[in-house]
Amino acid sequence: MRGAVAIFRRDFKKFLGNPAIIVMTLFMPIMYLIIFGNAMGGTITHIPIGVAQEVPFENETHLYLSAVDGLGHFHSGDNPPMFDVTVYSGEETAKAAFADGKVMAVAIFPSGVSTDRPVRLYLDSSEYMIPDLIQSGVSSVIAQSGANNSLQVSKIYGDIKYIQFFGVGVIVMAIFMTTMMGGGISMIRDRENGIIEGYLVTPVKRSSIIFGIIASGTVKAFMAGFIIFMVDIFVAGVVVDSIETFLMVLVVLFIISIGITSLVISFSSRFSTQQEYASVVAFLNLILFMTSGAFYPVLGMPDWLSWIAAINPEYYAIHALRSLILRGQVNLIGLDLLALIVFSGIAIALGITTYRRTLE
């Protein structure tokens, strides 16, 4: 019994002697509650949609005017408007905005009120829940106008299942987890075992050590992302429609892999124990993944989480991958690529700087 008490006292004193672990132990559940609770299941608002009336027409019909007004004021409870409505001068202009990703749906109203001419709705079906909300909203305003026109729905990207929507996000999670477990923790373990000091007594340059570690971590992260990408194809059933799209997916995977690897190395360089490092990086993973839109549309998050998403590299990686894999649209990833390249450049500089200090 005395032995058990002694072991208990030693282990408990060791826990109390590490304030970083204590803080993270208490902090993590609270942050899970705040971030996960707000990131999931929120009311989706401000969905950008476009409306137009068929040409030729002389005057806006009652149905058209009623629908534009109804969609602009459509909301759930006391929440902000569900739709941000943009009125276009014609069908071609509206469809061009839809193709450029400026709106997530386009409703084309007939030029004359007639029960035999439907209202045509073109939906970005690659998002979760949002297509159903748009279709429900348009159906409601047609009914409220008193018109008997039917609604003809076109899902541009077909029927996307949730496993396909979520599966794209899991690719980025695999990259982060591989980098966290196989890169950062491995590097701290090498430092604890004196392997890093062993490098310093060899003719290998310090810059070569740094670039070698970043390159190794990048390849491991890229392979993890690629494997999950293959799982999405053969298990989740996503379809990549061209070699160009396939190659662009690999480009995005490589950029986000080198960025996250460099970021994680910068963190692992500042911690001396695996416990402290794992606690902090797990918290970083929580913040980045929950606000990336992998689980739930960012439009359903409160403003403060949306701002985090705006500076979150994983958000841009997932948006780029969904644009390529689910939508097959290479032209929609320009901003995503720019954001990822800037992030990766900053992360590489940060990783090199912090790791160089570790070697010195």
Backbone torsions as a table, in degrees:
resi	resn	phi	psi	omega
1	MET	NA	-41.6	179.7
2	ARG	-63.6	-34.6	177.0
3	GLY	-64.1	-41.9	179.8
4	ALA	-64.2	-40.6	178.9
5	VAL	-63.8	-40.5	-179.7
6	ALA	-64.4	-41.7	179.1
7	ILE	-66.3	-39.8	177.8
8	PHE	-60.8	-45.8	-178.3
9	ARG	-62.7	-42.0	-179.6
10	ARG	-64.4	-45.6	-176.7
11	ASP	-68.0	-39.2	-178.8
12	PHE	-70.6	-37.8	177.1
13	LYS	-65.2	-35.9	177.6
14	LYS	-64.0	-39.3	178.3
15	PHE	-64.9	-45.2	-179.3
16	LEU	-68.2	-23.7	-179.6
17	GLY	-81.1	2.2	179.5
18	ASN	-122.6	83.4	-175.0
19	PRO	-61.5	-29.5	179.9
20	ALA	-62.2	-42.2	179.2
21	ILE	-66.2	-39.9	180.0
22	ILE	-62.1	-46.3	-178.9
23	VAL	-61.4	-47.8	-177.5
24	MET	-66.9	-33.7	178.6
25	THR	-61.5	-41.0	179.4
26	LEU	-83.1	-32.2	-173.8
27	PHE	-73.2	-38.3	-174.5
28	MET	-60.6	-49.4	179.6
29	PRO	-60.8	-37.2	179.3
30	ILE	-64.7	-43.3	-179.6
31	MET	-68.5	-34.2	174.6
32	TYR	-59.6	-44.3	-179.4
33	LEU	-61.8	-47.2	-175.2
34	ILE	-70.4	-49.5	-173.9
35	ILE	-77.3	-50.3	-178.5
36	PHE	-64.7	-39.3	-179.1
37	GLY	-65.2	-33.0	180.0
38	ASN	-88.4	-27.8	-176.6
39	ALA	-78.2	-23.9	-176.9
40	MET	-109.8	134.7	170.1
41	GLY	80.3	9.2	177.6
42	GLY	-71.8	163.5	178.3
43	THR	-74.3	124.8	-179.1
44	ILE	-80.7	124.2	-178.1
45	THR	-133.7	170.7	175.8
46	HIS	54.6	45.2	175.0
47	ILE	-76.7	121.4	-179.1
48	PRO	-75.2	120.7	176.8
49	ILE	-132.6	156.3	178.3
50	GLY	-116.6	149.1	176.4
51	VAL	-131.7	149.2	177.0
52	ALA	-156.2	163.2	178.2
53	GLN	-114.5	144.7	-180.0
54	GLU	-59.0	149.2	174.7
55	VAL	-108.3	153.4	-1.1
56	PRO	-83.9	150.7	173.0
57	PHE	-148.2	151.3	-179.8
58	GLU	-96.6	-43.8	-178.3
59	ASN	-133.0	153.2	175.5
60	GLU	-68.0	137.2	179.9
61	THR	-78.6	164.4	177.0
62	HIS	-61.1	-40.4	179.4
63	LEU	-60.5	-45.5	-177.8
64	TYR	-62.9	-49.9	-178.9
65	LEU	-63.5	-40.4	-179.7
66	SER	-66.1	-39.3	-178.6
67	ALA	-68.9	-42.1	179.2
68	VAL	-61.1	-45.7	179.5
69	ASP	-65.8	-41.9	-178.5
70	GLY	-65.9	-41.5	179.2
71	LEU	-67.3	-36.4	-179.5
72	GLY	-67.0	-26.1	-178.9
73	HIS	-109.5	10.6	-178.5
74	PHE	-73.7	123.0	178.4
75	HIS	-152.9	164.6	-179.9
76	SER	-110.5	116.4	-179.6
77	GLY	61.6	-135.2	-179.7
78	ASP	-92.9	11.6	-177.0
79	ASN	-75.7	163.3	176.2
80	PRO	-62.5	166.8	-179.8
81	PRO	-54.7	142.8	-178.3
82	MET	-75.2	-28.4	-174.3
83	PHE	-123.5	140.8	166.4
84	ASP	-101.5	106.4	-170.5
85	VAL	-94.0	129.4	173.3
86	THR	-114.3	124.9	-179.4
87	VAL	-92.4	126.1	179.8
88	TYR	-108.2	154.2	-175.0
89	SER	-73.6	-20.6	-179.5
90	GLY	-163.9	172.9	-175.7
91	GLU	-64.8	-42.4	-177.1
92	GLU	-64.3	-41.5	178.6
93	THR	-62.9	-42.5	-179.8
94	ALA	-64.5	-43.0	-179.8
95	LYS	-67.0	-32.5	177.2
96	ALA	-65.2	-41.3	177.6
97	ALA	-64.5	-37.4	177.7
98	PHE	-65.0	-43.2	179.9
99	ALA	-64.9	-29.9	179.0
100	ASP	-83.8	-0.6	178.6
101	GLY	79.2	14.1	-179.8
102	LYS	-75.9	-28.8	176.7
103	VAL	-130.6	158.4	-176.7
104	MET	-100.5	-1.5	176.4
105	ALA	-165.7	156.3	176.0
106	VAL	-134.0	128.8	176.2
107	ALA	-108.9	123.1	179.8
108	ILE	-107.9	117.8	-176.1
109	PHE	-98.1	143.8	-179.5
110	PRO	-65.4	152.9	-177.2
111	SER	-75.1	-23.3	177.9
112	GLY	-128.0	142.4	179.8
113	VAL	-72.6	111.7	179.8
114	SER	-150.9	138.3	-176.6
115	THR	-72.1	-13.5	-178.7
116	ASP	-96.5	4.4	177.3
117	ARG	-115.7	118.4	-175.3
118	PRO	-79.6	160.9	166.2
119	VAL	-85.0	125.3	-177.4
120	ARG	-97.2	127.8	-178.2
121	LEU	-119.9	120.1	177.8
122	TYR	-104.2	121.6	-172.6
123	LEU	-114.7	140.8	166.0
124	ASP	-80.8	98.7	-172.3
125	SER	-86.6	7.7	-177.8
126	SER	-84.2	-8.2	-179.4
127	GLU	-93.6	158.9	179.2
128	TYR	-91.0	128.9	175.9
129	MET	73.4	-36.2	-172.7
130	ILE	-59.5	-43.9	178.6
131	PRO	-57.4	-40.4	179.6
132	ASP	-65.6	-39.0	178.8
133	LEU	-64.5	-42.4	-179.9
134	ILE	-64.2	-46.6	-179.2
135	GLN	-61.8	-40.9	178.6
136	SER	-64.3	-41.9	-179.3
137	GLY	-65.1	-43.9	-179.7
138	VAL	-66.3	-41.3	177.6
139	SER	-60.4	-39.3	-178.4
140	SER	-65.7	-44.7	-177.1
141	VAL	-70.6	-30.2	174.8
142	ILE	-64.8	-44.7	179.9
143	ALA	-64.9	-40.3	-179.3
144	GLN	-67.1	-25.5	-179.9
145	SER	-75.5	-14.8	-178.9
146	GLY	86.6	0.4	179.8
147	ALA	-78.8	158.4	179.7
148	ASN	-108.3	14.2	-179.2
149	ASN	-65.5	141.5	176.8
150	SER	-81.4	167.8	179.0
151	LEU	-113.8	120.1	178.7
152	GLN	-103.4	112.8	-173.5
153	VAL	-101.8	130.9	175.2
154	SER	-119.8	111.6	176.3
155	LYS	-86.4	107.5	-169.9
156	ILE	-61.1	-37.9	-176.8
157	TYR	-106.0	20.1	177.6
158	GLY	76.4	-168.3	179.5
159	ASP	-87.6	111.6	179.8
160	ILE	-98.2	122.7	177.9
161	LYS	-81.2	159.2	-178.5
162	TYR	-64.0	-34.5	-179.8
163	ILE	-63.3	-30.8	177.5
164	GLN	-75.7	-40.4	176.4
165	PHE	-61.4	-48.2	-177.5
166	PHE	-74.9	-33.0	-177.2
167	GLY	-58.9	-34.1	177.7
168	VAL	-65.4	-38.8	177.8
169	GLY	-66.1	-32.9	-179.0
170	VAL	-65.3	-26.7	176.7
171	ILE	-57.7	-46.3	-178.5
172	VAL	-69.8	-36.2	177.5
173	MET	-63.2	-38.9	179.2
174	ALA	-62.6	-39.6	178.5
175	ILE	-62.2	-45.5	-178.0
176	PHE	-66.5	-44.7	-176.9
177	MET	-65.0	-39.0	178.5
178	THR	-64.7	-41.5	179.2
179	THR	-66.4	-39.6	-179.0
180	MET	-66.0	-48.4	-174.8
181	MET	-82.7	-44.1	-174.8
182	GLY	-89.1	-15.3	-178.8
183	GLY	-106.0	-65.7	-175.1
184	GLY	-64.0	-52.0	-178.2
185	ILE	-64.9	-38.6	178.4
186	SER	-61.7	-38.3	-179.3
187	MET	-68.4	-41.0	178.1
188	ILE	-64.3	-39.9	178.8
189	ARG	-62.8	-40.9	177.4
190	ASP	-61.4	-39.2	180.0
191	ARG	-67.6	-39.7	178.9
192	GLU	-64.6	-33.2	-178.5
193	ASN	-89.3	2.5	176.2
194	GLY	80.6	10.4	-178.2
195	ILE	-69.9	-36.1	179.3
196	ILE	-63.4	-43.3	177.5
197	GLU	-61.6	-33.4	177.6
198	GLY	-63.0	-36.8	176.3
199	TYR	-58.9	-38.5	-172.1
200	LEU	-69.3	-19.6	179.9
201	VAL	-95.4	5.7	176.3
202	THR	-99.6	167.2	178.8
203	PRO	-70.5	-3.5	-177.6
204	VAL	-66.4	131.5	179.5
205	LYS	-68.8	153.8	179.7
206	ARG	-65.5	-36.1	178.0
207	SER	-64.1	-34.7	177.9
208	SER	-67.3	-36.7	177.4
209	ILE	-61.5	-46.5	-177.9
210	ILE	-63.1	-50.7	-177.5
211	PHE	-66.6	-33.2	177.7
212	GLY	-65.0	-41.5	179.2
213	ILE	-67.4	-43.4	178.9
214	ILE	-63.9	-42.4	-179.1
215	ALA	-64.0	-42.8	179.4
216	SER	-62.5	-46.0	179.2
217	GLY	-63.3	-38.4	179.8
218	THR	-64.2	-43.7	-179.6
219	VAL	-64.1	-42.1	179.4
220	LYS	-63.5	-43.6	179.6
221	ALA	-65.4	-41.5	179.6
222	PHE	-62.4	-42.5	179.8
223	MET	-63.6	-40.2	178.7
224	ALA	-63.3	-45.1	178.7
225	GLY	-63.4	-39.1	-179.4
226	PHE	-66.3	-40.7	179.7
227	ILE	-62.3	-44.6	178.8
228	ILE	-66.9	-33.3	174.8
229	PHE	-60.3	-43.1	177.3
230	MET	-65.2	-37.7	177.3
231	VAL	-62.7	-40.4	177.6
232	ASP	-59.9	-38.1	-178.6
233	ILE	-71.6	-48.9	-171.5
234	PHE	-89.6	-19.6	-179.7
235	VAL	-108.8	-51.8	-178.3
236	ALA	-76.6	-23.0	175.4
237	GLY	88.7	20.4	175.9
238	VAL	-72.1	153.3	-176.4
239	VAL	-121.3	126.2	173.9
240	VAL	-100.7	117.5	-166.1
241	ASP	-89.1	-4.6	-179.9
242	SER	-156.7	159.2	176.2
243	ILE	-64.2	-36.7	178.9
244	GLU	-59.8	-45.2	178.9
245	THR	-63.7	-42.9	-179.8
246	PHE	-59.5	-45.9	-179.7
247	LEU	-65.8	-37.2	178.8
248	MET	-67.1	-33.7	175.0
249	VAL	-61.2	-42.4	179.0
250	LEU	-64.3	-37.1	177.9
251	VAL	-62.8	-45.4	179.2
252	VAL	-63.2	-42.4	179.2
253	LEU	-60.9	-40.3	-178.9
254	PHE	-67.3	-43.9	-177.4
255	ILE	-63.9	-46.8	-178.5
256	ILE	-69.8	-29.8	179.1
257	SER	-66.4	-45.9	-178.6
258	ILE	-70.5	-32.5	178.4
259	GLY	-67.8	-49.1	-178.5
260	ILE	-67.9	-38.9	177.5
261	THR	-59.3	-45.7	-179.7
262	SER	-64.7	-40.0	179.1
263	LEU	-63.3	-44.8	-179.1
264	VAL	-66.3	-37.5	177.1
265	ILE	-62.9	-38.1	177.8
266	SER	-63.2	-35.6	177.8
267	PHE	-71.8	-47.1	-176.1
268	SER	-64.0	-24.7	179.4
269	SER	-70.0	-20.9	-174.9
270	ARG	-97.1	-2.7	-178.1
271	PHE	-117.9	143.6	-177.6
272	SER	-98.2	-18.1	-178.8
273	THR	-122.9	152.9	179.9
274	GLN	-66.9	-33.9	-178.1
275	GLN	-63.9	-48.7	-179.2
276	GLU	-62.4	-44.1	-179.8
277	TYR	-61.7	-47.9	-177.3
278	ALA	-62.2	-37.8	-179.7
279	SER	-64.3	-46.5	-176.8
280	VAL	-70.0	-42.8	-177.7
281	VAL	-70.6	-32.5	175.3
282	ALA	-62.7	-39.3	176.3
283	PHE	-65.5	-41.5	177.6
284	LEU	-61.9	-40.7	178.2
285	ASN	-63.2	-38.8	178.0
286	LEU	-60.1	-49.2	-178.2
287	ILE	-61.9	-49.6	-174.0
288	LEU	-68.1	-44.4	-173.7
289	PHE	-75.2	-39.2	-177.8
290	MET	-68.5	-27.7	-178.6
291	THR	-100.2	12.0	-177.0
292	SER	-87.3	-11.1	-174.9
293	GLY	83.9	9.5	-179.4
294	ALA	-66.7	-40.0	-178.6
295	PHE	-87.8	-42.3	-164.1
296	TYR	-147.8	146.1	-178.6
297	PRO	-58.7	139.7	179.0
298	VAL	-62.5	-26.2	179.0
299	LEU	-62.9	-17.5	179.1
300	GLY	-93.3	3.4	-179.0
301	MET	-93.6	153.0	174.5
302	PRO	-65.8	164.8	-172.9
303	ASP	-57.6	-39.9	-175.4
304	TRP	-67.9	-31.0	175.2
305	LEU	-76.9	-31.5	177.1
306	SER	-63.6	-35.6	177.4
307	TRP	-67.1	-37.4	175.6
308	ILE	-64.6	-40.8	178.2
309	ALA	-60.5	-34.9	-177.4
310	ALA	-65.1	-24.3	178.9
311	ILE	-110.5	12.5	-176.9
312	ASN	-92.9	115.9	-179.2
313	PRO	-63.1	-29.7	179.8
314	GLU	-66.7	-30.5	176.5
315	TYR	-61.2	-45.1	-178.8
316	TYR	-70.1	-35.2	178.0
317	ALA	-64.6	-44.3	-178.6
318	ILE	-69.4	-39.0	177.4
319	HIS	-63.1	-41.2	179.2
320	ALA	-65.0	-44.3	-179.0
321	LEU	-66.1	-38.8	177.3
322	ARG	-66.8	-38.2	178.9
323	SER	-62.7	-35.9	-178.7
324	LEU	-81.7	-49.1	-171.0
325	ILE	-80.0	-46.4	-175.4
326	LEU	-88.6	-33.3	-176.0
327	ARG	-102.2	-21.8	-177.2
328	GLY	65.1	29.3	-174.9
329	GLN	-114.4	98.9	178.5
330	VAL	-69.4	-29.4	-175.3
331	ASN	-71.0	-7.7	-177.2
332	LEU	-94.6	0.5	-171.1
333	ILE	-108.6	11.4	-178.3
334	GLY	-57.9	-51.0	-179.9
335	LEU	-65.1	-38.1	179.5
336	ASP	-62.3	-46.0	179.6
337	LEU	-62.2	-42.4	179.1
338	LEU	-60.6	-46.0	-179.8
339	ALA	-62.8	-41.1	-178.8
340	LEU	-68.7	-38.2	178.8
341	ILE	-66.6	-42.6	177.7
342	VAL	-62.7	-46.0	178.7
343	PHE	-59.5	-46.8	-177.4
344	SER	-64.6	-39.3	177.6
345	GLY	-60.8	-45.8	178.8
346	ILE	-65.1	-42.1	-178.2
347	ALA	-65.2	-39.7	178.6
348	ILE	-62.5	-45.7	179.2
349	ALA	-60.9	-42.4	179.8
350	LEU	-66.3	-42.7	-179.7
351	GLY	-63.8	-43.6	179.8
352	ILE	-64.2	-44.0	-177.9
353	THR	-62.6	-48.9	-176.7
354	THR	-69.7	-38.1	-179.2
355	TYR	-71.2	-34.0	176.8
356	ARG	-61.4	-40.0	178.0
357	ARG	-62.7	-35.9	178.2
358	THR	-63.1	-41.2	-179.6
359	LEU	-68.6	-30.2	-178.0
360	GLU	-81.2	NA	NA
